[in-house]
Every structure is written in structure tokens, then in C-alpha cells.
Amino acid sequence: MYVKCINYGALNVAINCIDVAGQIAYLLNNNNNLRRTHNSSTILKSNDLYLVELWGSTVIGCVALSNIANVDKIIHLSVLSTVQGRGIGYKLLRTAIDTSFKETIYMQVRNDNTKSLNLAYMNGFKVVSCIEKLNYSIFNLYLFNQGVKWNLQM
Ligand SMILES: CC(C)(COP(=O)(O)OP(=O)(O)OC[C@H]1O[C@@H](n2cnc3c(N)ncnc32)[C@H](O)[C@@H]1OP(=O)(O)O)[C@@H](O)C(=O)NCCC(=O)NCCS
């Protein structure tokens, strides 16, 4: 696990990685409907880069960039239920995109997760394919041509 805090309000807080990993696991277990149950060690052991939004020392949102072959996969986008709808999810996703140096970024979202799909579409992701499950589908969403953004910045 690599961790980067994305909000300035937390500059004075010393980040305790074990505590932050535990809080990320709590968020994911309560919000994200994942098949795997997480704890601080499953998060700490990963090679993923976690971006976190902190309120004091409380993790109120997270997202991770997972490097798979030549693409970055965006995983574990999650915002504490009490502070959803305030633009934190958008900021996390946007920051993950801006942080990636891969030409292609990828994410998977369930077809019934309207909020996450809207955030993905707003940030330029397109549905490329779909995995059918028994009662739902999973959209494979891609954001291509990230190289353009680096050329513009030069
Ligand atoms: C999906 C999730 C991360 C969104 O987090 P959030 O902080 O509530 O999201 P935001 O506040 O940024 O976005 C909420 C709304 O504000 C809008 N919005 C936010 N920032 C905006 C901006 N800068 N400009 C315009 N609209 C904006 C979004 O379009 C969205 O609109 P909608 O409600 O019509 O869909 C959150 O609901 C969550 O944790 N869900 C459970 C876990 C989950 O499903 N994770 C994703 C797995 S792929």
C-alpha cells in the first residue's frame, strides 16, 4: 500500500498507515458490496496507491490506482455515507485520473450503480464491454488517450 492524502486540511496530521488502512477497509466493507472482506493487512499488503480524503484523522473517502500490465485500474472508490453528495467522490476520481501516468485507465462498475457510472461518464470513461452476471451486469469502462494531457501540460 502506498498512500497519499489529497486534501490540504490534513497537512498537520501525521498519517498512521495502519490506522488509515483499517479505516479504508471499514469503508470498503460497509459501502462497496465487495466479495472480499478487507482488513488493515489486506490493504497494507497491496501494491496499490491509495488516495484518501481526510477529515482530521478520519478517512472520509478513498480510491486506489492498481497497476495491471499497461493500464491503471481504478478500484475501491468509496465515500463515507454521511458525507456523500458533496463532490468528494468526483474529486477522488478526478485526482486518480490526474495522478495516473498510463495511456489507458480502466474501471469496472455495476450497471445498477448509477452514481458511480455518472461520475465515470462525467470524467470521460466509455463503456467498452459488459460482463453478464445472474442478476446484474458489470461494465468495463475505459478512458483512452491519456498521453494527450501530458503533451498539453508540456
Ligand atoms: C459512488 C460514490 C463514491 C460517490 O461519492 P459522492 O461523494 O457521493 O459523489 P459526488 O458527491 O462527487 O457526486 C454526487 C453527485 O454530484 C455530482 N457532482 C459531483 N461533483 C460534481 C462536479 N464537479 N460537477 C458537476 N457535478 C458534480 C455528481 O454528478 C453526482 O450526481 P448524481 O447524484 O446525479 O449522480 C459513493 O456514492 C459511494 O461510496 N458509493 C458506494 C460505493 C461505490 O459504489 N463505489 C464505486 C464502486 S465502482
The ligand as an SDF file (V2000), in Angstrom:
LIG
                    3D

 48 50  0  0  0  0  0  0  0  0999 V2000
  -20.1340    6.3730   -5.7050 C   0  0  0  0  0  0  0  0  0  0  0  0
  -19.6510    7.2890   -4.5760 C   0  0  0  0  0  0  0  0  0  0  0  0
  -18.1470    7.0880   -4.3800 C   0  0  0  0  0  0  0  0  0  0  0  0
  -19.9240    8.7290   -4.9700 C   0  0  0  0  0  0  0  0  0  0  0  0
  -19.3940    9.5740   -3.9680 O   0  0  0  0  0  0  0  0  0  0  0  0
  -20.0290   11.0190   -3.6510 P   0  0  0  0  0  0  0  0  0  0  0  0
  -19.0620   11.7520   -2.8340 O   0  0  0  0  0  0  0  0  0  0  0  0
  -21.3920   10.8430   -3.1140 O   0  0  0  0  0  0  0  0  0  0  0  0
  -20.1100   11.6100   -5.1240 O   0  0  0  0  0  0  0  0  0  0  0  0
  -20.2040   13.1540   -5.5270 P   0  0  0  0  0  0  0  0  0  0  0  0
  -20.7640   13.9390   -4.3980 O   0  0  0  0  0  0  0  0  0  0  0  0
  -18.8890   13.5670   -6.0730 O   0  0  0  0  0  0  0  0  0  0  0  0
  -21.2300   13.0660   -6.7040 O   0  0  0  0  0  0  0  0  0  0  0  0
  -22.6090   13.0490   -6.3890 C   0  0  0  0  0  0  0  0  0  0  0  0
  -23.3710   13.8280   -7.4060 C   0  0  0  0  0  0  0  0  0  0  0  0
  -22.8370   15.1660   -7.5400 O   0  0  0  0  0  0  0  0  0  0  0  0
  -22.4510   15.4130   -8.9060 C   0  0  0  0  0  0  0  0  0  0  0  0
  -21.1800   16.1490   -8.9240 N   0  0  0  0  0  0  0  0  0  0  0  0
  -20.1610   15.9880   -8.0570 C   0  0  0  0  0  0  0  0  0  0  0  0
  -19.1360   16.7840   -8.3710 N   0  0  0  0  0  0  0  0  0  0  0  0
  -19.5200   17.4810   -9.4490 C   0  0  0  0  0  0  0  0  0  0  0  0
  -18.9070   18.4750  -10.2620 C   0  0  0  0  0  0  0  0  0  0  0  0
  -17.6730   18.9170  -10.0070 N   0  0  0  0  0  0  0  0  0  0  0  0
  -19.5900   18.9560  -11.2910 N   0  0  0  0  0  0  0  0  0  0  0  0
  -20.8420   18.5130  -11.5460 C   0  0  0  0  0  0  0  0  0  0  0  0
  -21.4880   17.5890  -10.8270 N   0  0  0  0  0  0  0  0  0  0  0  0
  -20.8380   17.0820   -9.7940 C   0  0  0  0  0  0  0  0  0  0  0  0
  -22.2890   14.0690   -9.4790 C   0  0  0  0  0  0  0  0  0  0  0  0
  -22.5770   14.0360  -10.8800 O   0  0  0  0  0  0  0  0  0  0  0  0
  -23.3160   13.2250   -8.7610 C   0  0  0  0  0  0  0  0  0  0  0  0
  -24.5670   13.4260   -9.3560 O   0  0  0  0  0  0  0  0  0  0  0  0
  -25.7200   12.3060   -9.2730 P   0  0  0  0  0  0  0  0  0  0  0  0
  -26.1140   12.2230   -7.8150 O   0  0  0  0  0  0  0  0  0  0  0  0
  -26.8000   12.8500  -10.1360 O   0  0  0  0  0  0  0  0  0  0  0  0
  -25.1390   11.0270   -9.7660 O   0  0  0  0  0  0  0  0  0  0  0  0
  -20.4040    6.9950   -3.2590 C   0  0  0  0  0  0  0  0  0  0  0  0
  -21.7910    7.0700   -3.5120 O   0  0  0  0  0  0  0  0  0  0  0  0
  -20.0930    5.6350   -2.6700 C   0  0  0  0  0  0  0  0  0  0  0  0
  -19.1760    5.4890   -1.8650 O   0  0  0  0  0  0  0  0  0  0  0  0
  -20.8920    4.6310   -3.0570 N   0  0  0  0  0  0  0  0  0  0  0  0
  -20.7530    3.2720   -2.5420 C   0  0  0  0  0  0  0  0  0  0  0  0
  -19.5100    2.5980   -3.0590 C   0  0  0  0  0  0  0  0  0  0  0  0
  -19.4590    2.5140   -4.5410 C   0  0  0  0  0  0  0  0  0  0  0  0
  -20.4560    2.2310   -5.2030 O   0  0  0  0  0  0  0  0  0  0  0  0
  -18.2490    2.7280   -5.0790 N   0  0  0  0  0  0  0  0  0  0  0  0
  -17.9750    2.6820   -6.5000 C   0  0  0  0  0  0  0  0  0  0  0  0
  -17.6030    1.3290   -6.9360 C   0  0  0  0  0  0  0  0  0  0  0  0
  -17.2490    1.3330   -8.6790 S   0  0  0  0  0  0  0  0  0  0  0  0
  1  2  1  0
  2  3  1  0
  2  4  1  0
  2 36  1  0
  4  5  1  0
  5  6  1  0
  6  7  2  0
  6  8  1  0
  6  9  1  0
  9 10  1  0
 10 11  2  0
 10 12  1  0
 10 13  1  0
 13 14  1  0
 14 15  1  0
 15 16  1  0
 15 30  1  0
 16 17  1  0
 17 18  1  0
 17 28  1  0
 18 19  1  0
 18 27  1  0
 19 20  2  0
 20 21  1  0
 21 22  1  0
 21 27  2  0
 22 23  1  0
 22 24  2  0
 24 25  1  0
 25 26  2  0
 26 27  1  0
 28 29  1  0
 28 30  1  0
 30 31  1  0
 31 32  1  0
 32 33  2  0
 32 34  1  0
 32 35  1  0
 36 37  1  0
 36 38  1  0
 38 39  2  0
 38 40  1  0
 40 41  1  0
 41 42  1  0
 42 43  1  0
 43 44  2  0
 43 45  1  0
 45 46  1  0
 46 47  1  0
 47 48  1  0
M  END
$$$$
